[in-house]
Amino acid sequence: MNKMIRATILSGGLLLAACGQQEAAPLDGAWALDGAQSRLAFTTVKAGEIAEAHGFKTLSGSVAADGAASLSIDLASVATNADIRDERMREFLFETGAYPAATVTAQLDPAAFSALKVGESKLQPIEATLDLHGVKGPVAAELSVTRIAADKVKVETTAPIIVDAGSFNLTAGVAKLQELAGLPGITPQVPVSFSLVFEKQD
C-alpha cells in the first residue's frame, strides 16, 4: 500500500512541474498537496474471494522548486468502514504508535513537464522510495499527469500498484488480523491506487 503511496508522490511532483509558467522555471516556487481533493485507496482480499475497498483520510505532501518531492500518509487515518477493523489495523498491522506515517520521496525532473498546458495530460513512469513500517524500499509506477488549472495539477495511477506486505515487515500484522477475524486467509498482496491534486503556493 505504501509503495503505491510513494509512486503517488513522484507523480504529484511531475504534475507540479507541469504547472510552472512557460516563461519561468517549470517548478516556479513551492507546491502543496490539496488533501481535500486527493484520494489514496487500497483493496484487501480475505478468504481468497472477498474484496473490500479502503483508504486513508489524511494525506500531506509537497514539491519544492528544485524537484524534491515528498508524500506523507497518516496511517492512523485508515478508513475501512468498520471501526473495529480500523483499530486492529492501527494497532496490529501498521503499529502506529511506533510508525505513525508512511512516506514517499523522490527527485523529479521539472523540465519533463514544462510544456504541459491546462487540460493536457502526459504518461510518466516513475521510481520513488517508500518508507513504511521501518523499512525503505523502491517503488515504481506509471502515472497520468494532468494540468487541471494554471495553479493545479492532478496525478493519478494508470493501474493499481501492488504492494507486498512481506516486503515491509507487515506479515506478522496480517497474520494477527487474520487470527482476530477468524479468517482462513488474507492475501498479502494489496492493490493501491490514488488521485492526488497539487496546488501552487503563493
C-alpha positions in Angstrom: 0.0 0.0 0.0 2.7 2.4 1.0 4.7 1.6 -2.2 1.7 2.9 -4.0 1.8 6.0 -1.9 5.4 6.7 -2.9 4.7 6.3 -6.5 1.9 8.8 -6.0 4.3 11.3 -4.5 6.6 11.1 -7.5 3.7 11.5 -9.8 2.5 14.6 -7.9 5.9 16.1 -8.3 5.8 15.7 -12.0 2.4 17.2 -12.3 3.5 20.2 -10.3 6.4 20.6 -12.6 3.9 20.9 -15.5 2.1 23.7 -13.8 5.0 26.1 -14.0 4.7 29.1 -16.3 6.3 28.5 -19.7 8.4 31.7 -19.3 9.7 30.7 -15.9 11.2 27.6 -14.4 8.9 24.5 -14.6 8.7 24.5 -10.8 8.4 28.2 -10.1 8.1 28.1 -6.3 6.6 25.5 -3.9 3.6 23.2 -4.4 1.5 21.6 -1.7 -0.9 18.7 -1.8 -4.6 19.6 -1.6 -5.8 16.9 0.9 -9.5 17.7 0.4 -9.2 16.8 -3.3 -6.8 13.9 -3.0 -7.5 10.2 -2.5 -5.5 7.1 -1.8 -7.2 3.7 -1.8 -6.2 0.1 -1.3 -8.1 -3.2 -1.7 -7.8 -6.2 0.6 -8.9 -9.8 -0.3 -10.0 -12.1 2.5 -10.8 -15.8 2.3 -9.4 -15.8 -1.2 -12.5 -14.2 -2.8 -14.0 -11.3 -0.8 -12.5 -8.0 -1.9 -13.0 -4.8 0.2 -12.0 -1.2 -0.6 -10.3 1.0 2.0 -8.4 4.3 2.1 -6.7 6.9 4.3 -8.4 10.2 5.3 -5.2 12.3 5.9 -2.6 12.9 3.3 0.0 15.6 3.0 2.8 16.4 0.6 4.9 19.0 -1.2 7.2 19.6 -4.2 10.0 22.1 -3.9 11.2 24.3 -6.8 14.2 22.0 -7.2 12.0 19.0 -7.8 12.4 17.4 -4.4 9.0 15.7 -3.7 7.5 14.1 -0.6 4.2 12.5 0.3 3.1 11.5 3.8 0.2 9.2 4.7 -1.2 9.3 8.2 -1.6 5.6 8.9 -3.9 6.3 11.9 -6.4 7.8 9.5 -7.0 4.4 7.8 -10.7 4.1 6.9 -12.2 0.7 6.2 -15.9 1.3 7.1 -15.6 -0.8 10.2 -14.4 0.8 13.4 -13.1 -2.4 14.9 -11.1 -3.2 11.8 -9.6 0.4 11.8 -8.5 -0.1 15.4 -6.9 -3.5 14.6 -5.1 -2.2 11.6 -3.7 0.7 13.6 -2.6 -1.5 16.5 -1.5 -4.8 14.9 -0.8 -4.1 11.2 0.7 -0.6 11.0 1.6 -0.3 14.7 1.0 3.5 14.5 2.4 4.0 18.0 5.9 3.3 16.6 5.3 4.0 12.9 2.7 6.8 12.6 3.2 7.6 8.9 4.3 6.1 5.6 6.3 8.5 3.4 7.3 8.6 -0.2 10.2 10.6 -1.5 11.6 11.3 -5.0 13.7 13.7 -7.0 11.8 14.9 -10.1 12.9 16.4 -13.4 10.8 19.6 -13.7 11.8 20.1 -17.3 10.0 16.9 -18.4 6.6 18.7 -17.9 7.5 22.3 -18.6 5.4 22.4 -21.8 2.2 20.8 -20.4 -0.8 23.2 -20.9 -4.1 23.4 -19.0 -6.2 20.4 -20.0 -3.3 18.3 -21.3 -2.1 15.0 -19.8 1.1 13.0 -20.0 2.0 9.5 -19.0 5.2 9.2 -17.0 6.9 6.1 -15.5 8.3 7.0 -12.0 10.6 5.5 -9.4 10.5 6.5 -5.7 11.4 5.4 -2.2 8.7 4.2 0.2 9.4 4.3 3.9 6.8 2.0 5.6 6.9 0.2 9.0 10.6 0.9 9.4 11.5 -0.4 6.0 12.6 1.6 3.0 12.2 0.2 -0.5 11.9 1.2 -4.2 8.5 1.7 -5.8 7.8 2.0 -9.5 4.6 3.0 -11.3 3.2 4.7 -14.4 1.3 7.9 -13.7 -1.0 10.1 -15.6 -0.2 13.8 -15.0 -2.8 16.4 -15.9 -2.7 20.1 -15.6 -6.2 20.9 -14.4 -5.7 24.6 -13.9 -2.9 27.2 -14.1 -2.1 26.6 -10.5 -3.2 22.9 -10.1 -2.1 19.5 -11.3 -3.6 16.1 -10.8 -1.5 12.9 -10.6 -3.2 9.5 -10.9 -2.2 5.9 -11.2 -2.9 4.3 -14.6 -3.2 0.9 -13.0 -3.2 -0.3 -9.4 0.2 -0.6 -7.7 0.7 -4.0 -6.0 2.3 -3.7 -2.5 3.6 -6.8 -0.9 3.1 -6.9 2.9 6.2 -9.1 3.3 8.4 -6.5 1.7 7.7 -4.1 4.6 7.7 -6.4 7.6 3.9 -6.5 7.7 3.5 -10.3 7.5 3.0 -10.7 11.3 0.4 -8.0 11.4 -1.5 -9.6 8.5 -1.4 -12.9 10.4 -2.7 -11.3 13.6 -5.6 -9.6 11.7 -6.5 -13.0 10.2 -6.5 -14.6 13.6 -8.6 -11.9 15.2 -11.2 -12.0 12.4 -11.3 -15.8 12.3 -10.5 -15.9 8.6 -8.9 -18.7 6.6 -6.6 -16.3 4.9 -5.8 -12.6 3.9 -4.0 -12.0 0.7 -0.7 -10.3 1.5 -0.5 -8.5 -1.9 -2.5 -5.3 -1.9 -3.5 -3.2 -5.0 -3.2 0.5 -4.3 -4.4 3.4 -6.4 -4.5 7.2 -6.0 -5.6 10.6 -7.3 -3.5 13.5 -6.0 -4.0 17.2 -6.6 -1.2 19.7 -6.0 -1.7 23.4 -5.8 0.9 26.2 -6.3 1.7 28.2 -3.2 2.0 32.0 -3.2 
